[in-house]
Amino acid sequence: MADFFPRKTIAWEVVEDPAAIRRLSNSLPEMALLTGVPLRLYRAYVLSHGSPESGLWVGTTLVLFAILLLVMLTAHLANYTVRHWWWRAPMFAALEAGTEIMMSLALTAVGMEKIGSGVAELSDWLPGAAQVLMWRMALVIPFTVVLAVLVTVVRRILLSRENRTSTALRVSEARRVVIDEPPAPPAS
């Protein structure tokens, strides 16, 4: 019975290869790279073609930017249990920010990186890099906490509606038990 219900999902045998999109969404570095490059190019496009005086333009672009980032994060986190999110979400934010920072350096080197109404210089790169990392963490971590609470609550509601409250209780009990500790014998 213990082999049928492993504690780590890695122990499951894969019956068939997942689709390409699923394999991509499983990979933390690939998802961060796939997110960081387009977001930095989107930012460069918005700053070079937009109207920064318009509050509607700025607000719309910021909301779209955040939605794209959080959708990609959610697509990655959906492959894992909530228990693994505590390190995957900040790592995703750090890798995505790192990708954006490297794209920013490349765009700055070729003179295409905007800062305010002017072109960014290499002296602007390091403060901008710190700001990118700070904003990614400030956006990703609270979102992940809210998403984890929401997922946990919805799972409990669904289990109780299916009259599987014993499963919900066992899940709660399993979280309290130390992983290496053998289960207690059933009471007779």
C-alpha positions as CSV (number, residue, x, y, z in Angstrom):
1,M,0.0,0.0,0.0
2,A,2.9,2.4,0.8
3,D,4.3,2.0,-2.8
4,F,0.9,2.8,-4.3
5,F,0.6,6.2,-2.4
6,P,4.2,7.6,-2.4
7,R,5.0,10.7,-0.3
8,K,6.8,12.3,-3.2
9,T,5.2,12.8,-6.6
10,I,8.5,12.0,-8.3
11,A,8.0,8.3,-7.5
12,W,5.1,8.0,-9.9
13,E,5.9,6.2,-13.2
14,V,4.9,8.2,-16.2
15,V,2.7,6.2,-18.5
16,E,3.0,8.6,-21.5
17,D,5.0,11.6,-22.2
18,P,3.2,14.9,-21.4
19,A,2.5,17.4,-24.1
20,A,5.2,19.9,-25.0
21,I,3.4,22.7,-23.2
22,R,3.1,20.6,-20.1
23,R,6.8,19.7,-20.1
24,L,7.6,23.4,-20.6
25,S,5.4,24.5,-17.7
26,N,7.0,21.9,-15.4
27,S,10.4,23.5,-15.9
28,L,11.1,26.4,-13.6
29,P,14.1,27.9,-15.5
30,E,12.3,27.6,-18.9
31,M,9.1,29.2,-17.6
32,A,11.1,32.1,-16.1
33,L,13.0,32.5,-19.3
34,L,9.8,32.3,-21.4
35,T,8.3,34.9,-19.1
36,G,11.2,37.3,-18.7
37,V,12.2,37.9,-22.3
38,P,8.7,38.8,-23.6
39,L,7.9,41.0,-20.6
40,R,11.1,43.0,-21.0
41,L,10.5,43.4,-24.7
42,Y,6.8,44.4,-23.9
43,R,8.1,47.0,-21.5
44,A,10.5,48.4,-24.1
45,Y,7.7,48.5,-26.7
46,V,5.3,50.2,-24.3
47,L,7.9,52.9,-23.2
48,S,8.9,53.6,-26.8
49,H,5.4,53.7,-28.4
50,G,3.1,54.7,-25.6
51,S,1.9,58.0,-24.1
52,P,3.3,58.2,-20.6
53,E,1.2,61.3,-19.9
54,S,-2.0,59.3,-20.1
55,G,-2.9,57.7,-16.8
56,L,-5.1,55.2,-18.6
57,W,-2.2,54.0,-20.9
58,V,0.2,53.6,-17.9
59,G,-2.4,51.8,-15.8
60,T,-3.5,49.5,-18.6
61,T,0.1,48.5,-19.4
62,L,0.9,47.9,-15.8
63,V,-2.1,45.7,-15.3
64,L,-1.4,43.7,-18.5
65,F,2.2,43.3,-17.4
66,A,1.1,41.9,-14.0
67,I,-1.5,39.6,-15.5
68,L,1.0,38.1,-18.0
69,L,3.5,37.5,-15.1
70,L,1.0,36.0,-12.8
71,V,-0.6,33.8,-15.5
72,M,2.8,32.3,-16.3
73,L,3.5,31.8,-12.5
74,T,0.2,30.1,-12.1
75,A,0.8,27.9,-15.1
76,H,4.0,26.7,-13.5
77,L,2.7,26.3,-9.9
78,A,-0.3,24.3,-11.1
79,N,2.0,21.4,-11.8
80,Y,2.9,21.1,-8.1
81,T,1.3,20.7,-4.7
82,V,0.8,23.8,-2.5
83,R,3.5,22.4,-0.3
84,H,6.1,23.1,-2.9
85,W,5.0,26.6,-3.7
86,W,6.9,28.2,-0.8
87,W,10.2,27.9,-2.7
88,R,9.0,27.7,-6.3
89,A,7.3,31.1,-6.4
90,P,10.2,33.2,-5.0
91,M,12.6,31.2,-7.2
92,F,10.4,31.9,-10.3
93,A,10.4,35.6,-9.4
94,A,14.1,35.6,-9.0
95,L,14.8,33.8,-12.2
96,E,12.3,35.9,-14.1
97,A,13.7,39.1,-12.8
98,G,17.2,37.8,-13.6
99,T,16.1,37.2,-17.2
100,E,14.6,40.6,-17.4
101,I,17.7,42.2,-15.9
102,M,19.9,40.4,-18.5
103,M,17.5,41.6,-21.3
104,S,17.7,45.1,-19.9
105,L,21.5,45.0,-20.0
106,A,21.4,43.8,-23.7
107,L,18.9,46.5,-24.6
108,T,20.9,49.1,-22.8
109,A,24.1,48.1,-24.6
110,V,22.4,48.6,-28.0
111,G,20.7,51.8,-26.9
112,M,17.1,50.6,-26.9
113,E,16.3,50.6,-23.2
114,K,14.2,53.5,-22.1
115,I,14.2,55.0,-18.7
116,G,11.7,57.8,-18.2
117,S,11.7,59.9,-21.3
118,G,15.3,59.2,-22.2
119,V,17.5,56.3,-23.1
120,A,19.1,54.3,-20.3
121,E,22.8,54.2,-19.8
122,L,24.9,51.5,-18.2
123,S,25.1,53.5,-15.0
124,D,21.3,53.2,-14.7
125,W,21.4,49.4,-15.1
126,L,22.3,48.3,-11.5
127,P,19.6,50.5,-9.7
128,G,17.1,49.3,-12.3
129,A,18.1,45.7,-11.7
130,A,17.5,46.0,-7.9
131,Q,14.1,47.6,-8.6
132,V,13.0,44.9,-11.0
133,L,13.9,42.2,-8.4
134,M,12.1,44.0,-5.6
135,W,8.9,44.6,-7.7
136,R,8.8,41.0,-8.9
137,M,9.1,39.6,-5.3
138,A,6.5,42.2,-4.1
139,L,4.0,41.0,-6.7
140,V,4.7,37.2,-6.8
141,I,4.9,36.4,-3.1
142,P,1.6,37.9,-1.9
143,F,-0.2,36.5,-5.0
144,T,1.2,33.1,-4.2
145,V,0.0,33.3,-0.6
146,V,-3.5,34.3,-1.7
147,L,-3.6,31.6,-4.4
148,A,-2.4,28.9,-1.9
149,V,-5.2,29.9,0.6
150,L,-7.8,30.0,-2.2
151,V,-6.7,26.6,-3.5
152,T,-6.7,25.0,-0.1
153,V,-10.2,26.4,0.8
154,V,-11.6,25.3,-2.6
155,R,-10.1,21.8,-2.2
156,R,-11.7,21.4,1.3
157,I,-15.0,22.6,0.0
158,L,-14.9,20.2,-2.9
159,L,-13.9,17.3,-0.7
160,S,-16.7,18.0,1.8
161,R,-19.3,18.3,-1.0
162,E,-18.3,14.9,-2.3
163,N,-18.8,13.5,1.2
164,R,-15.1,12.8,1.4
165,T,-14.6,14.5,4.8
166,S,-12.5,11.6,6.0
167,T,-10.1,12.3,3.1
168,A,-9.9,16.0,4.1
169,L,-9.3,15.0,7.7
170,R,-6.5,12.6,6.7
171,V,-4.9,15.3,4.6
172,S,-4.9,17.6,7.6
173,E,-3.6,14.9,9.8
174,A,-0.8,14.0,7.4
175,R,0.4,17.5,7.4
176,R,0.9,17.3,11.2
177,V,2.8,14.0,11.1
178,V,6.5,14.1,10.6
179,I,7.3,12.5,7.2
180,D,9.9,9.9,8.5
181,E,7.7,8.9,11.5
182,P,5.9,5.6,10.9
183,P,2.1,5.8,11.2
184,A,0.6,4.7,14.5
185,P,-1.1,1.3,14.6
186,P,-4.9,1.4,14.3
187,A,-6.8,1.3,17.5
188,S,-8.7,-2.0,18.1
